[in-house]
């Protein structure tokens, strides 16, 4: 079964919604205008329930099928933008300097709205579809906030599915994998405390710049010499701050960075070793350290049965050759992971064609992908909730 005819018919209208959202980006939980736009559309489609304020500014709508009672499955789209100055040059470029939809959340939201319009018209399924529009994916943990607000229990959601665009993958293609598909993302701060002094008398000091340099090098051994190469881990020291003058040895240096992992045991190991390495190196030089480690988004883990089901739906839309079932795991993070911890489901990627990469100032969602995204959501609902 190829792209649905009705999905193709809706493309122009949905693209107009998408471009409106692109022109008016909002950040994190401050997506009030976007949420209002979404809620008004959902009400105009005749959704049975439209609830706002879930996870602070999230929206959930329920569409009941015409074929009787049954389970509830959830489809999720993210709504927030990024703090980036847009350089795409598009007619619909951001009207707000310093904010832009550089990750395609405008497209995700528009495609799910298109699917909502289609499903509200046809209702060719039993049970219900929950349409989840989430704030604050870009670092705010909006997915967790919606789960903590009791969304799954309130709406009786038994399974949950998500989708994200993928630059470089042809339009009409899809990809996913069973198991870990995106990494856990943690942050750390290491403050090295030494003893400052005159740069011409280093023997009277404990140089925190020297100590921090050894820490940066030693941390790389976690990935290169300690963890099985097949169990991916990334340890990146992304910033070093210390000292103000060329002839003064500072008292302290601050290192910050990120740790990315695909397995819970690797995550635990990396956190423990980061603390041990930093403290051990510091002690060697007579310095001390304060290590602050903050766990962020967990691993995005696709449940095997639900992923296999999603792959079957994708193949019906695009054919076997356009569906990659073993995409390599990505070390980026995604807070849909919290929803997949709460309920079984799957996260898939949809091709965005030859576009700028995600989080790039020239990025733009490809409107040619819209019919494929709508077709996926609709076919998923009608297949999972078949009478």
VOSEDO-544104 format. One record per residue (C-alpha): residue number from 1; residue in three letters; x, y, z. Coordinates in steps of 0.1 Angstrom, whole numbers, plus 5000, padded with zeros to 4 digits. Layout:
<recs>
i  aa  xx  yy  zz
NUM  ALA  X  Y  Z
...
</recs>
This chain:
<recs>
i  aa  xx  yy  zz
1  UNK  5000  5000  5000
2  UNK  5016  5033  4990
3  UNK  5011  5068  5004
4  UNK  4974  5074  5011
5  UNK  4956  5095  4986
6  UNK  4940  5116  5013
7  UNK  4974  5122  5029
8  UNK  4987  5136  4995
9  UNK  4956  5158  4993
10  UNK  4963  5172  5027
11  UNK  4999  5181  5019
12  UNK  4994  5217  5009
13  UNK  4972  5225  5039
14  UNK  4996  5208  5063
15  UNK  5026  5225  5048
16  UNK  5009  5258  5054
17  UNK  5005  5249  5091
18  UNK  5041  5238  5092
19  UNK  5053  5271  5077
20  UNK  5032  5291  5101
21  UNK  5048  5272  5130
22  UNK  5083  5277  5115
23  UNK  5077  5314  5113
24  UNK  5067  5315  5150
25  UNK  5092  5294  5170
26  UNK  5090  5291  5208
27  UNK  5114  5275  5232
28  UNK  5112  5248  5258
29  UNK  5080  5250  5279
30  UNK  5072  5285  5266
31  UNK  5052  5272  5237
32  UNK  5019  5288  5246
33  UNK  5011  5301  5211
34  UNK  5021  5268  5195
35  UNK  5000  5248  5219
36  UNK  4970  5271  5214
37  UNK  4974  5267  5176
38  UNK  4975  5230  5180
39  UNK  4946  5228  5204
40  UNK  4924  5250  5181
41  UNK  4931  5228  5151
42  UNK  4923  5196  5171
43  UNK  4890  5211  5182
44  UNK  4881  5221  5147
45  UNK  4887  5185  5135
46  UNK  4861  5173  5160
47  UNK  4885  5154  5183
48  UNK  4865  5138  5212
49  UNK  4888  5152  5239
50  UNK  4914  5180  5238
51  UNK  4933  5186  5270
52  UNK  4959  5214  5275
53  UNK  4984  5221  5302
54  UNK  4997  5186  5305
55  UNK  5034  5187  5313
56  UNK  5029  5224  5318
57  UNK  5022  5233  5281
58  UNK  5016  5200  5264
59  UNK  4984  5190  5246
60  UNK  4967  5156  5243
61  UNK  4937  5149  5221
62  UNK  4917  5117  5219
63  UNK  4900  5104  5188
64  UNK  4876  5075  5193
65  UNK  4872  5049  5166
66  UNK  4838  5040  5151
67  UNK  4842  5003  5155
68  UNK  4837  5000  5193
69  UNK  4858  4999  5224
70  UNK  4895  4989  5224
71  UNK  4929  4999  5235
72  UNK  4944  5034  5233
73  UNK  4977  5040  5215
74  UNK  4996  5072  5217
75  UNK  5014  5091  5189
76  UNK  5038  5118  5199
77  UNK  5052  5150  5183
78  UNK  5074  5176  5198
79  UNK  5066  5213  5195
80  UNK  5096  5234  5207
81  UNK  5123  5252  5187
82  UNK  5160  5260  5194
83  UNK  5179  5292  5203
84  UNK  5196  5297  5169
85  UNK  5196  5326  5145
86  UNK  5181  5313  5112
87  UNK  5200  5316  5079
88  UNK  5178  5294  5057
89  UNK  5166  5323  5036
90  UNK  5132  5308  5033
91  UNK  5101  5330  5028
92  UNK  5087  5314  5060
93  UNK  5119  5318  5080
94  UNK  5117  5326  5117
95  UNK  5102  5360  5126
96  UNK  5119  5359  5160
97  UNK  5157  5366  5159
98  UNK  5176  5340  5179
99  UNK  5149  5313  5177
100  UNK  5142  5288  5149
101  UNK  5129  5254  5142
102  UNK  5162  5238  5135
103  UNK  5152  5203  5144
104  UNK  5120  5199  5124
105  UNK  5096  5199  5153
106  UNK  5074  5222  5132
107  UNK  5072  5193  5107
108  UNK  5066  5167  5134
109  UNK  5037  5187  5148
110  UNK  5022  5195  5114
111  UNK  5023  5158  5103
112  UNK  5006  5147  5135
113  UNK  4979  5174  5130
114  UNK  4974  5161  5095
115  UNK  4970  5126  5108
116  UNK  4945  5139  5134
117  UNK  4924  5155  5107
118  UNK  4924  5123  5087
119  UNK  4916  5100  5116
120  UNK  4888  5123  5129
121  UNK  4872  5122  5094
122  UNK  4874  5084  5090
123  UNK  4875  5068  5125
124  UNK  4882  5035  5108
125  UNK  4894  5017  5139
126  UNK  4883  5004  5172
127  UNK  4895  5019  5205
128  UNK  4911  5053  5205
129  UNK  4942  5072  5194
130  UNK  4959  5096  5218
131  UNK  4977  5125  5200
132  UNK  5005  5138  5222
133  UNK  5020  5172  5215
134  UNK  5050  5177  5238
135  UNK  5069  5208  5249
136  UNK  5105  5211  5258
137  UNK  5122  5182  5240
138  UNK  5153  5203  5235
139  UNK  5168  5200  5269
140  UNK  5138  5206  5292
141  UNK  5126  5170  5296
142  UNK  5090  5178  5286
143  UNK  5084  5141  5279
144  UNK  5091  5133  5315
145  UNK  5069  5161  5327
146  UNK  5040  5147  5307
147  UNK  5046  5112  5321
148  UNK  5048  5126  5356
149  UNK  5015  5144  5351
150  UNK  4999  5109  5348
151  UNK  4993  5112  5310
152  UNK  4995  5074  5304
153  UNK  4971  5066  5332
154  UNK  4947  5094  5326
155  UNK  4942  5085  5290
156  UNK  4947  5048  5293
157  UNK  4976  5047  5268
158  UNK  4989  5012  5263
159  UNK  5015  5018  5236
160  UNK  5033  5049  5224
161  UNK  5051  5057  5191
162  UNK  5073  5086  5180
163  UNK  5089  5098  5148
164  UNK  5118  5122  5139
165  UNK  5130  5135  5106
166  UNK  5164  5124  5093
167  UNK  5185  5148  5070
168  UNK  5204  5129  5044
169  UNK  5179  5101  5042
170  UNK  5158  5103  5010
171  UNK  5122  5114  5013
172  UNK  5099  5084  5014
173  UNK  5125  5063  5033
174  UNK  5122  5053  5069
175  UNK  5146  5037  5094
176  UNK  5146  5023  5129
177  UNK  5160  4994  5149
178  UNK  5150  4972  5179
179  UNK  5167  4980  5212
180  UNK  5188  5010  5219
181  UNK  5183  5035  5191
182  UNK  5195  5067  5207
183  UNK  5219  5074  5236
184  UNK  5215  5084  5272
185  UNK  5229  5120  5276
186  UNK  5246  5130  5309
187  UNK  5265  5162  5318
188  UNK  5294  5167  5342
189  UNK  5313  5195  5357
190  UNK  5347  5190  5373
191  UNK  5362  5219  5394
192  UNK  5399  5215  5400
193  UNK  5412  5232  5431
194  UNK  5449  5240  5432
195  UNK  5470  5267  5447
196  UNK  5476  5298  5426
197  UNK  5507  5320  5424
198  UNK  5532  5336  5401
199  UNK  5537  5319  5368
200  UNK  5575  5324  5372
201  UNK  5574  5303  5404
202  UNK  5553  5272  5395
203  UNK  5571  5252  5422
204  UNK  5553  5272  5449
205  UNK  5519  5264  5433
206  UNK  5497  5235  5426
207  UNK  5488  5243  5390
208  UNK  5451  5234  5383
209  UNK  5457  5240  5345
210  UNK  5483  5212  5345
211  UNK  5460  5189  5366
212  UNK  5430  5195  5344
213  UNK  5450  5188  5313
214  UNK  5459  5154  5327
215  UNK  5423  5148  5337
216  UNK  5411  5155  5301
217  UNK  5436  5131  5287
218  UNK  5429  5103  5312
219  UNK  5391  5105  5307
220  UNK  5396  5094  5271
221  UNK  5408  5060  5283
222  UNK  5373  5052  5295
223  UNK  5362  5049  5259
224  UNK  5394  5038  5243
225  UNK  5408  5013  5269
226  UNK  5381  5004  5294
227  UNK  5348  4999  5278
228  UNK  5341  4971  5252
229  UNK  5342  4988  5218
230  UNK  5309  4972  5210
231  UNK  5293  4989  5239
232  UNK  5294  5025  5228
233  UNK  5304  5053  5251
234  UNK  5314  5089  5244
235  UNK  5332  5111  5270
236  UNK  5337  5146  5257
237  UNK  5352  5175  5277
238  UNK  5336  5204  5259
239  UNK  5348  5234  5278
240  UNK  5378  5244  5299
241  UNK  5377  5276  5320
242  UNK  5406  5288  5341
243  UNK  5430  5317  5345
244  UNK  5428  5353  5334
245  UNK  5464  5365  5329
246  UNK  5495  5350  5312
247  UNK  5517  5355  5343
248  UNK  5493  5342  5370
249  UNK  5486  5305  5378
250  UNK  5450  5303  5388
251  UNK  5435  5287  5419
252  UNK  5408  5268  5400
253  UNK  5399  5254  5366
254  UNK  5364  5242  5356
255  UNK  5358  5214  5330
256  UNK  5324  5206  5316
257  UNK  5313  5180  5292
258  UNK  5290  5152  5283
259  UNK  5288  5114  5285
260  UNK  5268  5094  5260
261  UNK  5260  5057  5264
262  UNK  5236  5030  5249
263  UNK  5235  5006  5279
264  UNK  5226  5012  5315
265  UNK  5256  4993  5328
266  UNK  5279  5013  5306
267  UNK  5263  5045  5319
268  UNK  5268  5034  5355
269  UNK  5305  5025  5348
270  UNK  5313  5057  5330
271  UNK  5298  5078  5359
272  UNK  5318  5059  5385
273  UNK  5351  5060  5365
274  UNK  5348  5097  5357
275  UNK  5347  5104  5395
276  UNK  5376  5080  5402
277  UNK  5398  5093  5374
278  UNK  5392  5130  5383
279  UNK  5399  5124  5420
280  UNK  5429  5101  5414
281  UNK  5446  5125  5390
282  UNK  5440  5154  5413
283  UNK  5454  5135  5443
284  UNK  5485  5127  5423
285  UNK  5494  5164  5420
286  UNK  5482  5174  5455
287  UNK  5450  5191  5442
288  UNK  5414  5184  5449
289  UNK  5383  5182  5427
290  UNK  5345  5187  5430
291  UNK  5327  5165  5405
292  UNK  5291  5172  5397
293  UNK  5275  5145  5375
294  UNK  5239  5151  5362
295  UNK  5220  5123  5345
296  UNK  5199  5136  5316
297  UNK  5177  5118  5291
298  UNK  5178  5080  5293
299  UNK  5185  5056  5264
300  UNK  5158  5056  5238
301  UNK  5149  5019  5238
302  UNK  5127  5005  5211
303  UNK  5106  4975  5223
304  UNK  5111  4945  5200
305  UNK  5075  4936  5193
306  UNK  5063  4971  5188
307  UNK  5093  4979  5166
308  UNK  5086  4949  5144
309  UNK  5050  4960  5141
310  UNK  5061  4995  5131
311  UNK  5085  4981  5105
312  UNK  5056  4962  5089
313  UNK  5036  4994  5087
314  UNK  5065  5013  5072
315  UNK  5071  4986  5045
316  UNK  5034  4988  5035
317  UNK  5039  5025  5028
318  UNK  5073  5027  5013
319  UNK  5083  4991  5004
320  UNK  5111  4969  5017
321  UNK  5139  4988  4999
322  UNK  5130  5021  5014
323  UNK  5129  5008  5050
324  UNK  5161  5003  5070
325  UNK  5155  4979  5099
326  UNK  5190  4980  5114
327  UNK  5200  5016  5115
328  UNK  5231  5022  5135
329  UNK  5224  5036  5170
330  UNK  5229  5073  5173
331  UNK  5247  5090  5202
332  UNK  5223  5119  5202
333  UNK  5196  5119  5228
334  UNK  5158  5121  5227
335  UNK  5134  5126  5256
336  UNK  5107  5104  5240
337  UNK  5128  5078  5259
338  UNK  5108  5087  5290
339  UNK  5076  5077  5273
340  UNK  5092  5044  5261
341  UNK  5102  5037  5297
342  UNK  5066  5042  5307
343  UNK  5049  5022  5279
344  UNK  5061  4998  5251
345  UNK  5065  5014  5217
346  UNK  5089  5024  5190
347  UNK  5107  5055  5176
348  UNK  5113  5057  5139
349  UNK  5131  5081  5115
350  UNK  5116  5096  5084
351  UNK  5137  5109  5055
352  UNK  5141  5146  5051
353  UNK  5161  5145  5019
354  UNK  5193  5165  5011
355  UNK  5188  5192  5037
356  UNK  5211  5209  5061
357  UNK  5217  5189  5093
358  UNK  5197  5191  5124
359  UNK  5205  5221  5147
360  UNK  5221  5239  5118
361  UNK  5210  5275  5111
362  UNK  5202  5267  5074
363  UNK  5180  5237  5082
364  UNK  5144  5235  5071
365  UNK  5119  5206  5073
366  UNK  5111  5191  5039
367  UNK  5074  5194  5031
368  UNK  5076  5166  5006
369  UNK  5079  5142  5036
370  UNK  5045  5152  5049
371  UNK  5023  5126  5030
372  UNK  5047  5098  5042
373  UNK  5045  5109  5078
374  UNK  5007  5112  5077
375  UNK  5004  5078  5060
376  UNK  5025  5062  5087
377  UNK  5004  5076  5116
378  UNK  4971  5067  5099
379  UNK  4982  5032  5088
380  UNK  4997  5025  5122
381  UNK  4964  5035  5139
382  UNK  4942  5015  5115
383  UNK  4964  4984  5117
384  UNK  4970  4984  5154
385  UNK  4934  4991  5162
386  UNK  4918  4969  5134
387  UNK  4884  4956  5142
</recs>
